[in-house]
Amino acid sequence: MNAGKKRHLSPIALFLLAAISMAAFDSSAQEAGNDRDERHKNLRPENNDRRPEKRERKNKRDKDNQTGKREGSLRMKHIFDSLPKKEQERLKKLRKENPEAFRKEVQKKMQEMKKKQNEKQKKLKKLLNNYSKASSPEEKQKCLNQIREMTEKEFNEKMEINRKRLEGAEKKLNEFRKKYESRKKKAKSIIEQRVKDLIRDPVLKW
């Protein structure tokens, strides 16, 4: 066979050669794509690592909000319990008739109470400072008496509030106990009525 003569490939050989070339190209492109994805993955922050932090921050915000609401409710109750009985009744009535006016008045009382509390703290701080700087036993004793008097007054005020709370809790407990005993005596009637309500034809309900 003449060496200079051009060799012609058959159609099948050409097809196989093209298929092999395409496979090699696809493999190289896939490897390049995997390398690119891996580089991008290393460059960008992991979402899975960030999600727990976001959830933790959200849970903390929710917890702080709940704590704030709880503390606000406790302050309102503290103010309400410290008021005279007639004033409590007036506010209860106002709450039913005009909730917005009730809310504003309670906020006003909260501000007044906070102001008084700050004034007490300033006074106590001043007394403690005077006590520590007193140069004679007489001055120290005078400051000590004022500190004791102020502390005793605050204690008695808190005890009075606690007494009112205790009376209110006992009243509610007695009412609940009466209701419990009444339902206990009427248990059969209550159960039978409930059974009738459950099996009643919905069409016949009012």
Residue pairs with C-beta under 8 A, 6 or more apart in sequence:
9 17
75 110
75 113
76 106
76 110
78 161
79 106
79 109
79 110
79 113
80 88
80 91
80 106
81 161
81 164
81 165
81 168
82 113
82 157
82 160
82 161
82 164
83 91
83 109
91 102
91 105
91 106
94 101
94 102
94 105
95 102
120 150
120 154
123 150
124 147
124 150
127 143
127 146
127 147
127 150
128 143
128 147
130 139
130 143
131 140
131 143
131 144
131 147
134 140
134 142
134 143
183 190
